[in-house]
């Protein structure tokens, strides 16, 4: 298969470019940090900016949530598959070239997303975006870790994390503004000029770096995990859709589950037998790291699986515009960014399990409160749950990372961090598929339940229909059979809205239960305050290639 000349020449150009900056100057690394923050901001932004655009995308293509949720899942899955692969690519081809190519893929995927004529092309384009983002995040962190000395590494990673927190806060707001004032494709097109600027900055600022010791690539592990995750999630999302008349017992679903089980078995056996695995599952044998990985996975199902529910509820049920729905998320990242360092200081002085447990319980409680939403819920009530969510996430993430790396050797910390990111992304993808599937089935359940409650011979039904008919007559001037028909349509529409909101409430209740379950393993984590202080005083990231 021949390579595209344009891409080959582009990569050769990047390879030949040397930094025009004085790489020995103290200011060089700060320019480099700004360069890396561009890619991080875009990668995290596109995981949040799309949420507020989902209702418009659904309306544009005429598809339901069970189909359009793949716009979220495809991005998260491809990102998860690429996370452990990008380290090997950077070691073989060079960190600068892989980071540049990640920006190129992300920008190209953004262009295709904005031009997508149907939902299938959009989903495929999101895969390209996710592959690019999977290069940007781990390689960017490795570049910062390599260039900054230990005494400056903490503040550098702190600035780097600001780009991520800013994306969480401003992503939905930016997306809402673009959707309301222009069109939904612009939420992807806005990445193109930023991506081009990032590529130019990478070519000009960064110097190339390649490790001497290069690992062999785990082809079997890569192929098996790339088959297992999409096929499993496809089976989960398609089990309840209206087009699947056979339900969970249809041949397609059974075959998908069988293929996923076989691919997972091959992946597990291969990862434990191969000398240099794609994901070193042996690290999960470390007590604290293994339990923390379980917490992260379960947490990801509840937290990241429910991210699309609030925007869909606000726009489809409450009549909010996209920018109004996006604005409610503005405090989320800001609160998280303020609380996170305070939680780190707090966990240095006491057992870090305390803020993790408090954060988990608070997060579960916020989901529980969301499970009581109606079409009359006040904005203040919704904002309260989001304030609690930002506080909870700020309390959890830092201490959980600290305690998970408690007994991990320094030279394996970079790999451990990568495994945690993969597990979180997979948990989030699984959560989106699971909650969407349950959401679809609960809509059918509540619609049938409410429909059965409509008894045509009931005096209450006749009273409500009569009042609605009078209302229609006063508003439209229609009378007789026409007014009665319109009254029935209004009544059916109201019941459909009720079923829709009740299904969202059911999903939030499930998210609350799942998040509460994720708190249970935290009690079994080990770690003394003294040893954690020693750990916190050391750099958490290994040198690339170690």
Buried (B, 14 or more C-beta within 10 A) or exposed (E): EEEEEEEEEBBEEBEEBEBEBEBEEEEBBBBBBEBBBBBBBBBBBBBBBBBBBBBBBBEBBEBBBBBBBBBBBBBBBBBBBBBBBBBBBBBBBBBBBBBBBBBBBBBBBBBBBBEBEEBEEBBBBBBBBBBBBBBBBBBBBBBBBBBBEEEBBBEBBEBBBBBBBBBBBBBBBBBBBBBBEEBBBBBBBBBBEBBEBBBEBBBBBBBBBBBEEEBEBBEBBBBBBBBBBBBBBBBBBBBBBEEBEEEBEBEEBEEBBEBBEBBBEBBBEBBEEBEEBBBBBEBBEBBBBBBBBBBBBBBBBBBBBBBBBBBBBBBBBBEBBBBBBBBBBBBBBBBBBBBBEEBBEBBBEEBBBBBBBBBBBBBBBBBBBBBEBEEEBEEEEBBEBBBBBBBBBBBBBBBBBBBBBBBBEBEBBBBBBBBBBBBBBBBBBBBBBBBBBBBBBBBEBBBEEBEEEBEEEEEEBEEBBEEBBEBBBEEEEBEEEBBBEBBBEBBBEBBBBBBBBBBBBBBBBBBBBBBBBBBEBBEEBEBEEEEBEEBBEEBBBBEBBB
